[in-house]
Amino acid sequence: MINISNLHKNFGKVVVLRGIDLEIKKGGIFAILGPNGSGKTTLIKSILGMVIPDSGKIAVNNHSVLKEWSYRDNINYLPQIADFPNNLSVKELIKMIKNLRGKTASDSELIEILGLKPFLDKKLGNLSGGTRQKVNLVLCFMFDSELLILDEPTTGLDPVSLIQLKKIIRQEKKIGKTIIITTHIMSFVEEMADEIVFLLDGNIYFKGTIEQLQIKTEQKNLEHAIANILTLENA
């Protein structure tokens, strides 16, 4: 579904992506992991067209995304920070996003599942971080798109909401969606991801299943497996 070849990106003198080659197949849950500054966000934003690479190619469904925008209509994006206009109510924001995208939206069930009904008329500026994240999730999942990109989706969620999020993601996978996730929560990755890629200093150090990483590093625990990669690199 996504093919990336020889992707380079610098910000001034800082090298962020160093010739990334990556293929993400259609269907399933794909986790992009790595420490802060590894290039995860830049890679995601390059796929979304929010960052223009210095060189290299990105194709979605065999079509180059360079200087294109229409392909994004088939992507749902969950940003890491739920930065909304504080003066709007939850209901007003949902309506605005529906009008902006112009796609059929299914928000009622999501609002029910995530317990947002009592907050629909409240101003976004008065909501807690966890509730704002629930709004963020509704805005992401209410449209039917074949690719979902979720940047730290668990941020601020209570245990009940986290369980509901997992159910939503699994349902999207069940109907054939491709879901890309970035997160620092390894337990979430172990439970949800079909495949992972580990980025470090703008390079891909591993791509494959969790089981393959555990075998490669001789570590049964995912956190220990990741720590093993970092230890070897630092050595």
CYANA upper distance limits for C-alpha pairs under 8 A (distance plus 0.5 A):
  1 MET  CA     23 GLU  CA      8.09
  1 MET  CA     24 ILE  CA      6.36
  1 MET  CA     25 LYS  CA      5.47
  1 MET  CA     26 LYS  CA      5.44
  1 MET  CA     59 ALA  CA      8.48
  1 MET  CA     60 VAL  CA      6.13
  1 MET  CA     61 ASN  CA      5.36
  1 MET  CA     62 ASN  CA      7.78
  2 ILE  CA     22 LEU  CA      8.43
  2 ILE  CA     23 GLU  CA      6.22
  2 ILE  CA     24 ILE  CA      5.55
  2 ILE  CA     25 LYS  CA      7.15
  2 ILE  CA     26 LYS  CA      8.44
  2 ILE  CA     58 ILE  CA      7.72
  2 ILE  CA     59 ALA  CA      6.20
  2 ILE  CA     60 VAL  CA      5.12
  2 ILE  CA     61 ASN  CA      6.84
  2 ILE  CA     62 ASN  CA      8.11
  3 ASN  CA     21 ASP  CA      8.35
  3 ASN  CA     22 LEU  CA      6.54
  3 ASN  CA     23 GLU  CA      5.16
  3 ASN  CA     24 ILE  CA      7.06
  3 ASN  CA     57 LYS  CA      8.40
  3 ASN  CA     58 ILE  CA      6.28
  3 ASN  CA     59 ALA  CA      5.65
  3 ASN  CA     60 VAL  CA      7.07
  3 ASN  CA     62 ASN  CA      8.11
  4 ILE  CA     20 ILE  CA      7.44
  4 ILE  CA     21 ASP  CA      5.79
  4 ILE  CA     22 LEU  CA      5.47
  4 ILE  CA     23 GLU  CA      6.72
  4 ILE  CA     56 GLY  CA      8.07
  4 ILE  CA     57 LYS  CA      6.19
  4 ILE  CA     58 ILE  CA      5.07
  4 ILE  CA     59 ALA  CA      7.01
  5 SER  CA     19 GLY  CA      7.77
  5 SER  CA     20 ILE  CA      6.63
  5 SER  CA     21 ASP  CA      4.90
  5 SER  CA     22 LEU  CA      7.03
  5 SER  CA     56 GLY  CA      6.21
  5 SER  CA     57 LYS  CA      5.77
  5 SER  CA     58 ILE  CA      7.16
  6 ASN  CA     18 ARG  CA      8.22
  6 ASN  CA     19 GLY  CA      4.55
  6 ASN  CA     20 ILE  CA      5.50
  6 ASN  CA     21 ASP  CA      5.92
  6 ASN  CA     55 SER  CA      7.82
  6 ASN  CA     56 GLY  CA      5.25
  6 ASN  CA     57 LYS  CA      7.30
  7 LEU  CA     17 LEU  CA      7.10
  7 LEU  CA     18 ARG  CA      7.21
  7 LEU  CA     19 GLY  CA      4.99
  7 LEU  CA     20 ILE  CA      5.20
  7 LEU  CA     21 ASP  CA      7.30
  7 LEU  CA     53 PRO  CA      7.24
  7 LEU  CA     54 ASP  CA      8.19
  7 LEU  CA     55 SER  CA      6.29
  7 LEU  CA     56 GLY  CA      4.65
  7 LEU  CA     57 LYS  CA      6.81
  7 LEU  CA     58 ILE  CA      8.39
  8 HIS  CA     16 VAL  CA      8.06
  8 HIS  CA     17 LEU  CA      5.39
  8 HIS  CA     18 ARG  CA      5.60
  8 HIS  CA     19 GLY  CA      5.47
  8 HIS  CA     20 ILE  CA      7.34
  8 HIS  CA     53 PRO  CA      6.46
  8 HIS  CA     54 ASP  CA      6.08
  8 HIS  CA     55 SER  CA      5.76
  8 HIS  CA     56 GLY  CA      6.70
  9 LYS  CA     15 VAL  CA      6.91
  9 LYS  CA     16 VAL  CA      6.09
  9 LYS  CA     17 LEU  CA      5.44
  9 LYS  CA     18 ARG  CA      7.53
  9 LYS  CA     52 ILE  CA      8.47
  9 LYS  CA     53 PRO  CA      5.55
  9 LYS  CA     54 ASP  CA      5.58
  9 LYS  CA     55 SER  CA      7.62
 10 ASN  CA     14 VAL  CA      5.99
 10 ASN  CA     15 VAL  CA      4.90
 10 ASN  CA     16 VAL  CA      5.90
 10 ASN  CA     17 LEU  CA      7.43
 10 ASN  CA     54 ASP  CA      7.53
 11 PHE  CA     15 VAL  CA      7.01
 11 PHE  CA     16 VAL  CA      7.60
 15 VAL  CA    202 GLY  CA      7.92
 16 VAL  CA     37 GLY  CA      8.21
 16 VAL  CA     38 SER  CA      7.69
 16 VAL  CA     39 GLY  CA      6.02
 16 VAL  CA     42 THR  CA      7.99
 16 VAL  CA    201 ASP  CA      7.31
 16 VAL  CA    202 GLY  CA      5.64
 17 LEU  CA     39 GLY  CA      6.59
 17 LEU  CA     42 THR  CA      8.29
 17 LEU  CA     43 LEU  CA      8.10
 17 LEU  CA    201 ASP  CA      7.95
 17 LEU  CA    202 GLY  CA      4.57
 17 LEU  CA    203 ASN  CA      7.13
 18 ARG  CA    201 ASP  CA      8.50
 18 ARG  CA    202 GLY  CA      5.66
 18 ARG  CA    203 ASN  CA      6.30
 19 GLY  CA     56 GLY  CA      7.97
 19 GLY  CA    202 GLY  CA      8.47
 19 GLY  CA    203 ASN  CA      7.82
 20 ILE  CA    202 GLY  CA      7.97
 20 ILE  CA    203 ASN  CA      6.83
 20 ILE  CA    204 ILE  CA      7.34
 21 ASP  CA    204 ILE  CA      8.49
 24 ILE  CA     30 PHE  CA      8.18
 25 LYS  CA    178 THR  CA      8.37
 26 LYS  CA    176 GLY  CA      8.24
 26 LYS  CA    177 LYS  CA      7.83
 26 LYS  CA    178 THR  CA      6.09
 27 GLY  CA    173 LYS  CA      7.09
 27 GLY  CA    176 GLY  CA      5.53
 27 GLY  CA    177 LYS  CA      5.58
 27 GLY  CA    178 THR  CA      4.80
 27 GLY  CA    179 ILE  CA      7.90
 28 GLY  CA    173 LYS  CA      5.99
 28 GLY  CA    176 GLY  CA      7.59
 28 GLY  CA    177 LYS  CA      7.08
 28 GLY  CA    178 THR  CA      5.67
 28 GLY  CA    179 ILE  CA      6.69
 28 GLY  CA    193 ALA  CA      8.35
 28 GLY  CA    194 ASP  CA      6.83
 29 ILE  CA    173 LYS  CA      7.49
 29 ILE  CA    178 THR  CA      6.73
 29 ILE  CA    179 ILE  CA      5.26
 29 ILE  CA    180 ILE  CA      6.51
 29 ILE  CA    181 ILE  CA      7.88
 29 ILE  CA    192 MET  CA      7.42
 29 ILE  CA    193 ALA  CA      5.51
 29 ILE  CA    194 ASP  CA      5.81
 29 ILE  CA    195 GLU  CA      7.24
 30 PHE  CA    178 THR  CA      8.24
 30 PHE  CA    179 ILE  CA      6.55
 30 PHE  CA    180 ILE  CA      5.29
 30 PHE  CA    181 ILE  CA      6.68
 30 PHE  CA    193 ALA  CA      6.18
 30 PHE  CA    194 ASP  CA      6.56
 30 PHE  CA    195 GLU  CA      5.56
 30 PHE  CA    196 ILE  CA      6.15
 30 PHE  CA    197 VAL  CA      8.30
 31 ALA  CA    180 ILE  CA      6.26
 31 ALA  CA    181 ILE  CA      5.19
 31 ALA  CA    182 THR  CA      6.21
 31 ALA  CA    183 THR  CA      8.11
 31 ALA  CA    189 VAL  CA      7.33
 31 ALA  CA    193 ALA  CA      6.47
 31 ALA  CA    194 ASP  CA      8.46
 31 ALA  CA    195 GLU  CA      6.89
 31 ALA  CA    196 ILE  CA      5.16
 31 ALA  CA    197 VAL  CA      6.88
 32 ILE  CA     40 LYS  CA      7.24
 32 ILE  CA    180 ILE  CA      7.71
 32 ILE  CA    181 ILE  CA      6.60
 32 ILE  CA    182 THR  CA      5.51
 32 ILE  CA    183 THR  CA      7.98
 32 ILE  CA    196 ILE  CA      6.37
 32 ILE  CA    197 VAL  CA      5.56
 32 ILE  CA    198 PHE  CA      6.60
 32 ILE  CA    199 LEU  CA      7.80
 33 LEU  CA     40 LYS  CA      7.69
 33 LEU  CA    182 THR  CA      6.56
 33 LEU  CA    183 THR  CA      7.12
 33 LEU  CA    184 HIS  CA      7.68
 33 LEU  CA    196 ILE  CA      7.60
 33 LEU  CA    197 VAL  CA      6.58
 33 LEU  CA    198 PHE  CA      5.25
 33 LEU  CA    199 LEU  CA      6.59
 34 GLY  CA     38 SER  CA      6.22
 34 GLY  CA     39 GLY  CA      8.46
 34 GLY  CA     40 LYS  CA      7.46
 34 GLY  CA    184 HIS  CA      8.42
 34 GLY  CA    198 PHE  CA      5.93
 34 GLY  CA    199 LEU  CA      5.37
 34 GLY  CA    200 LEU  CA      6.38
 35 PRO  CA    199 LEU  CA      8.28
 35 PRO  CA    200 LEU  CA      7.46
 37 GLY  CA    201 ASP  CA      7.53
 38 SER  CA    199 LEU  CA      6.21
 38 SER  CA    200 LEU  CA      5.16
 38 SER  CA    201 ASP  CA      5.17
 38 SER  CA    202 GLY  CA      5.95
 38 SER  CA    203 ASN  CA      8.39
 39 GLY  CA     43 LEU  CA      6.53
 39 GLY  CA    199 LEU  CA      7.36
 39 GLY  CA    200 LEU  CA      7.86
 39 GLY  CA    201 ASP  CA      7.31
 39 GLY  CA    202 GLY  CA      5.71
 40 LYS  CA     44 ILE  CA      6.80
 40 LYS  CA    182 THR  CA      7.93
 40 LYS  CA    199 LEU  CA      7.44
 41 THR  CA     45 LYS  CA      6.53
 42 THR  CA     46 SER  CA      6.49
 42 THR  CA     51 VAL  CA      7.33
 43 LEU  CA     47 ILE  CA      6.97
 44 ILE  CA     48 LEU  CA      6.87
 44 ILE  CA    149 ILE  CA      8.30
 45 LYS  CA     49 GLY  CA      6.51
 45 LYS  CA     50 MET  CA      5.40
 45 LYS  CA     51 VAL  CA      5.83
 46 SER  CA     50 MET  CA      6.35
 46 SER  CA     51 VAL  CA      5.15
 46 SER  CA     52 ILE  CA      6.55
 46 SER  CA     53 PRO  CA      7.11
 47 ILE  CA     58 ILE  CA      7.34
 47 ILE  CA     65 VAL  CA      8.20
 48 LEU  CA     72 ARG  CA      7.31
 49 GLY  CA     65 VAL  CA      7.69
 49 GLY  CA     66 LEU  CA      8.10
 49 GLY  CA     68 GLU  CA      8.50
 49 GLY  CA     69 TRP  CA      8.02
 57 LYS  CA     64 SER  CA      7.65
 57 LYS  CA     66 LEU  CA      8.27
 58 ILE  CA     64 SER  CA      6.27
 58 ILE  CA     65 VAL  CA      6.53
 58 ILE  CA     66 LEU  CA      7.80
 59 ALA  CA     63 HIS  CA      5.43
 59 ALA  CA     64 SER  CA      4.69
 59 ALA  CA     65 VAL  CA      6.22
 60 VAL  CA     64 SER  CA      6.96
 60 VAL  CA     65 VAL  CA      7.29
 60 VAL  CA     71 TYR  CA      8.13
 64 SER  CA     68 GLU  CA      8.14
 65 VAL  CA     69 TRP  CA      7.70
 65 VAL  CA     71 TYR  CA      7.79
 69 TRP  CA     73 ASP  CA      8.36
 71 TYR  CA     75 ILE  CA      7.92
 72 ARG  CA     76 ASN  CA      8.46
 73 ASP  CA    101 ARG  CA      8.28
 73 ASP  CA    145 SER  CA      8.12
 74 ASN  CA    144 ASP  CA      8.33
 74 ASN  CA    145 SER  CA      5.16
 74 ASN  CA    146 GLU  CA      6.54
 74 ASN  CA    147 LEU  CA      6.99
 75 ILE  CA    145 SER  CA      5.95
 75 ILE  CA    146 GLU  CA      7.07
 75 ILE  CA    147 LEU  CA      5.35
 75 ILE  CA    148 LEU  CA      6.17
 75 ILE  CA    149 ILE  CA      7.87
 76 ASN  CA    140 CYS  CA      5.96
 76 ASN  CA    141 PHE  CA      7.53
 76 ASN  CA    143 PHE  CA      7.69
 76 ASN  CA    145 SER  CA      6.71
 76 ASN  CA    147 LEU  CA      6.86
 76 ASN  CA    148 LEU  CA      5.20
 76 ASN  CA    149 ILE  CA      6.73
 77 TYR  CA    140 CYS  CA      6.38
 77 TYR  CA    148 LEU  CA      6.42
 77 TYR  CA    149 ILE  CA      5.35
 77 TYR  CA    150 LEU  CA      6.52
 77 TYR  CA    151 ASP  CA      8.42
 78 LEU  CA    136 ASN  CA      7.20
 78 LEU  CA    137 LEU  CA      7.38
 78 LEU  CA    140 CYS  CA      6.10
 78 LEU  CA    148 LEU  CA      8.40
 78 LEU  CA    149 ILE  CA      6.67
 78 LEU  CA    150 LEU  CA      5.19
 78 LEU  CA    151 ASP  CA      6.31
 78 LEU  CA    153 PRO  CA      7.59
 79 PRO  CA    136 ASN  CA      8.43
 79 PRO  CA    150 LEU  CA      7.25
 79 PRO  CA    151 ASP  CA      5.90
 79 PRO  CA    152 GLU  CA      8.23
 80 GLN  CA    150 LEU  CA      8.24
 80 GLN  CA    151 ASP  CA      5.37
 80 GLN  CA    152 GLU  CA      5.88
 80 GLN  CA    153 PRO  CA      7.42
 80 GLN  CA    155 THR  CA      8.23
 82 ALA  CA    132 ARG  CA      6.72
 82 ALA  CA    133 GLN  CA      6.52
 82 ALA  CA    136 ASN  CA      6.42
 84 PHE  CA    124 LEU  CA      7.41
 85 PRO  CA    124 LEU  CA      7.42
 85 PRO  CA    125 GLY  CA      7.87
 86 ASN  CA    123 LYS  CA      6.83
 86 ASN  CA    124 LEU  CA      5.35
 86 ASN  CA    125 GLY  CA      4.43
 86 ASN  CA    126 ASN  CA      8.05
 87 ASN  CA    123 LYS  CA      6.37
 87 ASN  CA    124 LEU  CA      7.11
 87 ASN  CA    125 GLY  CA      6.95
 88 LEU  CA     92 GLU  CA      6.46
 88 LEU  CA     93 LEU  CA      6.71
 88 LEU  CA    123 LYS  CA      5.88
 88 LEU  CA    124 LEU  CA      6.48
 88 LEU  CA    125 GLY  CA      8.40
 89 SER  CA     93 LEU  CA      6.74
 89 SER  CA    120 LEU  CA      7.06
 89 SER  CA    121 ASP  CA      5.88
 89 SER  CA    122 LYS  CA      5.59
 89 SER  CA    123 LYS  CA      4.56
 89 SER  CA    124 LEU  CA      6.04
 90 VAL  CA     94 ILE  CA      6.80
 90 VAL  CA    119 PHE  CA      7.30
 90 VAL  CA    120 LEU  CA      5.30
 90 VAL  CA    121 ASP  CA      6.63
 90 VAL  CA    122 LYS  CA      6.77
 90 VAL  CA    123 LYS  CA      6.93
 90 VAL  CA    124 LEU  CA      6.58
 90 VAL  CA    135 VAL  CA      7.70
 91 LYS  CA     95 LYS  CA      6.76
 91 LYS  CA    120 LEU  CA      5.43
 91 LYS  CA    121 ASP  CA      6.59
 92 GLU  CA     96 MET  CA      6.60
 93 LEU  CA     97 ILE  CA      6.73
 94 ILE  CA     98 LYS  CA      6.75
 94 ILE  CA    139 LEU  CA      7.20
 95 LYS  CA     99 ASN  CA      6.81
 96 MET  CA    100 LEU  CA      6.68
 97 ILE  CA    101 ARG  CA      6.65
 97 ILE  CA    139 LEU  CA      7.87
 98 LYS  CA    102 GLY  CA      6.39
 98 LYS  CA    103 LYS  CA      7.29
 98 LYS  CA    104 THR  CA      8.23
 98 LYS  CA    105 ALA  CA      7.21
103 LYS  CA    143 PHE  CA      7.33
104 THR  CA    143 PHE  CA      7.01
104 THR  CA    144 ASP  CA      8.13
105 ALA  CA    142 MET  CA      5.66
105 ALA  CA    143 PHE  CA      5.43
105 ALA  CA    144 ASP  CA      7.90
106 SER  CA    110 LEU  CA      8.10
106 SER  CA    142 MET  CA      5.29
106 SER  CA    143 PHE  CA      7.00
107 ASP  CA    111 ILE  CA      6.59
107 ASP  CA    138 VAL  CA      6.92
107 ASP  CA    139 LEU  CA      8.40
107 ASP  CA    141 PHE  CA      8.49
107 ASP  CA    142 MET  CA      5.50
108 SER  CA    112 GLU  CA      6.83
109 GLU  CA    113 ILE  CA      6.56
110 LEU  CA    114 LEU  CA      6.49
110 LEU  CA    138 VAL  CA      6.47
110 LEU  CA    141 PHE  CA      8.40
110 LEU  CA    142 MET  CA      7.77
111 ILE  CA    115 GLY  CA      6.49
111 ILE  CA    116 LEU  CA      5.54
111 ILE  CA    117 LYS  CA      6.66
111 ILE  CA    138 VAL  CA      7.30
112 GLU  CA    116 LEU  CA      6.87
112 GLU  CA    117 LYS  CA      6.95
113 ILE  CA    164 GLN  CA      7.46
114 LEU  CA    134 LYS  CA      7.01
114 LEU  CA    161 SER  CA      6.75
114 LEU  CA    164 GLN  CA      7.48
116 LEU  CA    120 LEU  CA      6.98
116 LEU  CA    131 THR  CA      8.23
116 LEU  CA    134 LYS  CA      7.99
116 LEU  CA    135 VAL  CA      8.17
122 LYS  CA    126 ASN  CA      7.58
122 LYS  CA    127 LEU  CA      8.08
123 LYS  CA    127 LEU  CA      7.54
124 LEU  CA    132 ARG  CA      7.57
127 LEU  CA    131 THR  CA      6.53
127 LEU  CA    132 ARG  CA      6.69
128 SER  CA    132 ARG  CA      6.74
129 GLY  CA    133 GLN  CA      6.72
129 GLY  CA    156 GLY  CA      6.54
130 GLY  CA    134 LYS  CA      6.97
130 GLY  CA    155 THR  CA      7.85
130 GLY  CA    156 GLY  CA      4.89
130 GLY  CA    157 LEU  CA      5.65
130 GLY  CA    158 ASP  CA      7.75
131 THR  CA    135 VAL  CA      6.96
131 THR  CA    157 LEU  CA      8.39
132 ARG  CA    136 ASN  CA      6.70
133 GLN  CA    137 LEU  CA      6.73
133 GLN  CA    153 PRO  CA      8.49
133 GLN  CA    155 THR  CA      7.59
133 GLN  CA    156 GLY  CA      7.24
133 GLN  CA    157 LEU  CA      7.66
134 LYS  CA    138 VAL  CA      6.86
134 LYS  CA    157 LEU  CA      8.18
135 VAL  CA    139 LEU  CA      6.82
136 ASN  CA    140 CYS  CA      6.84
137 LEU  CA    141 PHE  CA      6.58
137 LEU  CA    153 PRO  CA      8.27
138 VAL  CA    142 MET  CA      6.16
139 LEU  CA    143 PHE  CA      8.22
140 CYS  CA    148 LEU  CA      8.48
145 SER  CA    177 LYS  CA      8.19
146 GLU  CA    176 GLY  CA      8.09
146 GLU  CA    177 LYS  CA      5.43
146 GLU  CA    178 THR  CA      6.67
147 LEU  CA    177 LYS  CA      6.51
147 LEU  CA    178 THR  CA      5.40
147 LEU  CA    179 ILE  CA      6.48
147 LEU  CA    180 ILE  CA      8.34
148 LEU  CA    177 LYS  CA      7.94
148 LEU  CA    178 THR  CA      6.75
148 LEU  CA    179 ILE  CA      5.26
148 LEU  CA    180 ILE  CA      6.68
149 ILE  CA    179 ILE  CA      6.44
149 ILE  CA    180 ILE  CA      5.25
149 ILE  CA    181 ILE  CA      6.57
150 LEU  CA    179 ILE  CA      7.93
150 LEU  CA    180 ILE  CA      6.56
150 LEU  CA    181 ILE  CA      5.29
150 LEU  CA    182 THR  CA      6.98
151 ASP  CA    181 ILE  CA      6.38
151 ASP  CA    182 THR  CA      5.49
151 ASP  CA    183 THR  CA      7.31
152 GLU  CA    181 ILE  CA      7.53
152 GLU  CA    182 THR  CA      5.90
152 GLU  CA    183 THR  CA      5.17
152 GLU  CA    184 HIS  CA      7.97
153 PRO  CA    181 ILE  CA      8.13
153 PRO  CA    182 THR  CA      8.35
153 PRO  CA    183 THR  CA      7.85
154 THR  CA    162 LEU  CA      7.09
154 THR  CA    183 THR  CA      8.35
157 LEU  CA    161 SER  CA      6.26
157 LEU  CA    162 LEU  CA      6.32
158 ASP  CA    162 LEU  CA      6.62
159 PRO  CA    163 ILE  CA      6.82
160 VAL  CA    164 GLN  CA      6.97
161 SER  CA    165 LEU  CA      6.63
162 LEU  CA    166 LYS  CA      6.81
163 ILE  CA    167 LYS  CA      6.93
164 GLN  CA    168 ILE  CA      6.76
165 LEU  CA    169 ILE  CA      6.70
166 LYS  CA    170 ARG  CA      6.60
166 LYS  CA    192 MET  CA      8.16
167 LYS  CA    171 GLN  CA      6.65
168 ILE  CA    172 GLU  CA      6.83
169 ILE  CA    173 LYS  CA      6.77
169 ILE  CA    179 ILE  CA      8.40
170 ARG  CA    174 LYS  CA      6.57
170 ARG  CA    192 MET  CA      8.48
171 GLN  CA    175 ILE  CA      7.06
172 GLU  CA    176 GLY  CA      7.23
172 GLU  CA    177 LYS  CA      6.00
173 LYS  CA    177 LYS  CA      5.48
173 LYS  CA    178 THR  CA      7.19
173 LYS  CA    179 ILE  CA      7.75
183 THR  CA    189 VAL  CA      8.13
185 ILE  CA    189 VAL  CA      7.13
186 MET  CA    190 GLU  CA      6.63
186 MET  CA    222 LEU  CA      7.20
186 MET  CA    223 GLU  CA      6.75
187 SER  CA    191 GLU  CA      6.73
188 PHE  CA    192 MET  CA      6.53
189 VAL  CA    193 ALA  CA      5.71
190 GLU  CA    210 ILE  CA      7.71
190 GLU  CA    222 LEU  CA      7.60
194 ASP  CA    209 THR  CA      6.77
194 ASP  CA    210 ILE  CA      8.20
195 GLU  CA    207 LYS  CA      7.85
195 GLU  CA    208 GLY  CA      5.82
195 GLU  CA    209 THR  CA      4.93
195 GLU  CA    210 ILE  CA      7.11
196 ILE  CA    206 PHE  CA      8.31
196 ILE  CA    207 LYS  CA      6.23
196 ILE  CA    208 GLY  CA      6.10
196 ILE  CA    209 THR  CA      6.46
196 ILE  CA    210 ILE  CA      7.27
197 VAL  CA    204 ILE  CA      7.41
197 VAL  CA    205 TYR  CA      8.11
197 VAL  CA    206 PHE  CA      6.01
197 VAL  CA    207 LYS  CA      4.79
197 VAL  CA    208 GLY  CA      7.10
198 PHE  CA    204 ILE  CA      6.34
198 PHE  CA    205 TYR  CA      6.16
198 PHE  CA    206 PHE  CA      5.69
198 PHE  CA    207 LYS  CA      7.05
199 LEU  CA    203 ASN  CA      6.03
199 LEU  CA    204 ILE  CA      5.16
199 LEU  CA    205 TYR  CA      6.46
199 LEU  CA    206 PHE  CA      7.99
200 LEU  CA    204 ILE  CA      6.96
200 LEU  CA    205 TYR  CA      7.18
206 PHE  CA    213 LEU  CA      8.07
208 GLY  CA    212 GLN  CA      6.74
208 GLY  CA    213 LEU  CA      7.46
209 THR  CA    213 LEU  CA      6.95
210 ILE  CA    214 GLN  CA      6.68
210 ILE  CA    222 LEU  CA      7.70
211 GLU  CA    215 ILE  CA      6.73
212 GLN  CA    216 LYS  CA      6.59
213 LEU  CA    217 THR  CA      6.58
213 LEU  CA    225 ALA  CA      7.34
214 GLN  CA    218 GLU  CA      5.99
214 GLN  CA    219 GLN  CA      5.42
214 GLN  CA    220 LYS  CA      6.01
214 GLN  CA    221 ASN  CA      7.69
214 GLN  CA    222 LEU  CA      7.38
214 GLN  CA    225 ALA  CA      6.48
215 ILE  CA    219 GLN  CA      7.29
215 ILE  CA    220 LYS  CA      8.35
217 THR  CA    225 ALA  CA      6.18
217 THR  CA    228 ASN  CA      7.04
217 THR  CA    229 ILE  CA      8.01
218 GLU  CA    225 ALA  CA      7.95
219 GLN  CA    224 HIS  CA      6.63
219 GLN  CA    225 ALA  CA      5.67
220 LYS  CA    224 HIS  CA      8.03
220 LYS  CA    225 ALA  CA      7.74
221 ASN  CA    225 ALA  CA      6.66
222 LEU  CA    226 ILE  CA      6.68
223 GLU  CA    227 ALA  CA      6.59
224 HIS  CA    228 ASN  CA      6.49
225 ALA  CA    229 ILE  CA      7.13
226 ILE  CA    230 LEU  CA      6.99
227 ALA  CA    231 THR  CA      6.50
228 ASN  CA    232 LEU  CA      6.64
229 ILE  CA    233 GLU  CA      6.69
230 LEU  CA    234 ASN  CA      6.60
231 THR  CA    235 ALA  CA      6.58
